[in-house]
Amino acid sequence: MTAPQYITLTNASKMFALSLKTLRRLFDDGTISGYRTEGGHRRISLESMRQFVERDDAFVLDVLHRMGLR
């Protein structure tokens, strides 16, 4: 079993074509999980993001479209 992987909000924003504001809201309302560093910065679980994306096919299609892949 591999250790959970976490990414910064900035990296998640770039990877999933979401604004930082949206990612903050999703994290704060518990839609995506992760943790806060001692300095208060959010770290997002990659597994949580994967599950979020898989739950919403429309979201996936929109991201692919914005990335020019569809």
N, C-alpha and C positions, 0 to 999 in steps of 0.2 A: 504494500500500500504506500502510495506517495504522499508526502506532506502537502497540505493545502497551499495553494499559491495565491498571493495577494498582489494587487497592483494599485498604483496611485489613481486618484480621480482623473488626473490629466491623461495618464495612459489609457484608462478605461474610456475616456471621452474620445480619444483618437481611434481606438480600436473599434468602438461600437457606434461612432458617429452620433454621440449624444452630447448635449451641452453639460457643462459642469453643474449648472443650476439644476438640471433634471437629475443628474446622478446624485447630487446632495439630497434632493427631495426623496428619491427612491431609497437611498440609504437611511435617511432619517425616519421614513415611515415604515421601514422594515421590509420593503419589497425586495431589496437586495441586501445581502449580509456582508459583514466584514468586521473591522475593529477600528478603534481610534488609537493613534500613537500617544505617547506621553505628552507630546506637544499639541495634541488635539487634531492631528491630520487624519483623514479617513483613508483606510486601506480596504479595497473592495476584493471580495473573494471571486476568483475567476470561475469557480464552479457555480456560484450564485448567479453570476452574469450569464453563464451558459444556460442555466435553468430558466432564467428570466426570458432570454431570447427564444428558447424552445417553446415556451408557453404562449408566445404571441407571434403567429406566423405573419401577420400583417407587419409587425415590427421588423421581422427578418427581411421581408420583401422590400420595405422602405430603406433599410440600411444598405441592402445590395444595390438598390437603385441609386442611392446617393453616392455609393462607391463606384458606380459605373459598371457594375458586374451583372446587371440585368436590365 
